[in-house]
Amino acid sequence: MFPDVFDPVYIIAVFFFIVGLHRMSHPLTARSGIVWAGWAMLLAILVTFLMPGLRNIPLIVIAVLIGGGIGWIAAERVAMTDMPQMVAIYNGMGGGAAGAIAAVELLRSTSVASLSALSVAGGLIGGISIAGSVVAFLKLQGWMRQKAITYPLQQPTNIAVLLLALVMGGFVVDPSIIGHAFNPLFPFFVFSIAFGFLMALPIGGADMPVIISLFNALTGLAVALDGFALTNFAMVVAGTLVGAAGSMLTLLMAKAMNRSIPNILFGAFGAKEEAAGEIKGSMKPIDADDVAVMLAYANTVIIAPGYGMAVAQAQQKVKELMDLLEARGVSVKFAIHPVAGRMPGHMNVLLAEAGVPYDHLFDRDEINQEFENTDVVLVIGANDVVNPAARRKGSPLYGMPILDVDRAKNVIVLKRGQGRGFSGVENELFYADNTKLLYGDAQESVSRLVQALKKL
């Protein structure tokens, strides 16, 4: 194959990438979008094998088979509730790959200064991405404290580590500054990875959707920079697409919480719980039989799911509950907050897996005006995204757009105990006059509701 053929084939692959990305923007076409993007990646890989001068092909094939096999098996076995941490770690691997490519290019020491600078930038961002993504994975998996981790002089320490990484990167680009005293490449990557690790520590569980999107954007940017250094058209365009999409999603997630990116990264939100204040009312428990009667004789029911539903893997039972209510003529809808769960679209994916039709799912802007006329709202494992404290000045949640479930005629909250959400803010919804709490594991509680409904 002639060299002039590669770029046109890469352009075709990029076209498939764009089509796939566009189709992934809607739940009904998301699956086919992934297939389109997969074929694009396969095409780009195959044509790369035909490039002249490519060496170590057997080793590359073995690596592709091993990596692809591990990815296939892991994707087949991962539970939908564990999808956020899988996305986090695989995204980190993309950043790590970009960093490794940059390291190889810098080790060659044949690039001009401008290309070395691009490789250094790609290595810096790739190292930050893989380290931060690993921390996100560990937090989501429960192998590290999920709330924000803070310590004295945290931000000055982070800034110092980043500055050291930048200084080492400068030495890599222009070794003449320090002569041959030492090789700055290794400390450059050490400080880059260290900064990514330290940067992710103060990110609390409630901010995980944003940080995953941010590291996804950084991975795309690292790939694009490596593409410029390698003059690889496909890497430049694909990396730019991923970086742009990740950046837009990051901004949208931050907007959904009415917080700035710097506040999310450096605010250590949720590290300390809010001091208990005087909240009017009391928590009022209710049993499953009484809730079943309320649901059975309601005209409209809205279900607001949250991370607790994912942890309990209750989505199948929720679908069964929806079917029973609709069989009785009850209108059932789902209210999805943009940051409910641990990744963008987490609740949508879980409910879709359970067979809930897409036309039953409504985002916050679409459904908020309906709560006032709703007979019963069933809150399953959601906390901060339904907390009316977000409307009160002085609350750490103030200004965060929430689901206005407290304005419904009746609110039933399925909850394991009386603990607070990831923000550490007491939920005023639980004390409202129109709210009652059904305690227990979400799956067990919904199962009890299903059985009680069947008896009516």
C-alpha angles and dihedrals in degrees: 000000000000120000091240089065096061099073094050090051090048088051089055090050090050090051089055089048091055093047090049092048091050093050091048089063092078127052094226093057100028095100093053089045090059089050092051091050091046092055089048091054091048091051092049091050094048095050090047089060088060095055113120116251095025109149136193091033094161091054091047091051091049091049092049092050093048094045093043091048093051091047092049094049093044092049091050094050103038115107117234088241089060094049095104093060091045090053090048096051095042090049088051090052088057089054090046091051090051090050091049091051090051091049092052092049092049092048090057088063092198099107123105116248094263092054091044089054090054091050091048091051090048091048093048094050093041092052091049091048097051094045094046092045091052090053090049089051093049092050094047091046090052093242091117133037104284096208123075114294113216137174136172117292090008098151096044088050092051092048091049092052092048091049091051090051090051092047092050088047090054090052090051091054093047111023091175089079091073101018115213097323092119141335108262095195097088096047088045091061092040092056092042092054092042091054092051090052094048092044092058098045097081092049109108126212094259090060096051095104089058097044093048089053091047094052088046089056091047091051091053091049092050091051091049092051091050088049090056091049091049094038087234110156096197094052092049095051098037092047092048091050092050092044093049094045092047092048093051091048091049091053092047092051091049090049090051088060094038091234133122124244092244090053090052093047099041106018096081088217112201096015090121127033119237114256112259110263134188107283117181118235132021140258109269118201122211133188127238096250092058092047091050090055091050091050096044094054097040123107095208131026127181120194117206109194127195142171091295089067090053094048092049091043087226098149095103092053090046089055090050090050090051091051092051093050094047089050086060091051096258116146109233125192134168123228110209119194113207093238100037108129128009102297137027109283093010094137092043091054094048094048092045089052088054091052100255106156115248092234088066092061119088130177124228097268092050099049108028093091091056098062095082090062096041119110098205133011116197111204109197114190097327121128124152094033090061099039113123088204085086087076093053120091112235095034117118086233094052112140096015110134108240140181106267094224092141089071093065121103092247131012124196116190119199105208138161094219144327097288126129130248126261091279091063090231120135110246110237090194091073091061098047120120092239095049129091128177128227104198125211144063109325095235093048092046094050089046089055090050091051092051092046091050091051090055094054 
